[in-house]
Amino acid sequence: MIRYELSCLDNHRFDGWFGSSDAFESQRDAGQIECPVCGTASVDRALMSPSVPAKSRKAQSDDKTPLEQLRKHIEANSDYVGLRFADEARAMHEGRKDHRSIYGEAKPDEARALLEDGVPIAPLPFIPKRQTN
């Protein structure tokens, strides 16, 4: 169905619902549409803004970039350990702590030392939300 805002020669405005643009035109041309105020059949479509439906929540979540999807996945499935990242990663690697997914921050020299010692780490392509304004 299509909703049109209609107007008569006296500029009375009203709404009408039609199956299609062709249906409106055939009813108008046959004189089947009348102004509810003055009764004239001289009616046409009035200028109106289009009706654009708002995006659903699902559509909005599907619109996330791959980087945003990655961030969401990491934040949902890992523990944020902040500046304790190097200590936590090393303790898990050495068996002093149970293995789990973590993310956080490390100074460049700490990250280099972890890599040199064979601790499996990788930089993330984003700054943790806790560190952004």
Secondary structure as UniProt FT lines:
FT   STRAND          2..8
FT   TURN            9..10
FT   STRAND          13..18
FT   HELIX           21..29
FT   TURN            30..31
FT   TURN            36..38
FT   STRAND          43..45
FT   HELIX           57..62
FT   HELIX           66..77
FT   STRAND          79..82
FT   TURN            83..84
FT   HELIX           85..93
FT   TURN            94..95
FT   STRAND          102..104
FT   HELIX           108..116
FT   TURN            117..118
FT   HELIX           129..131
//
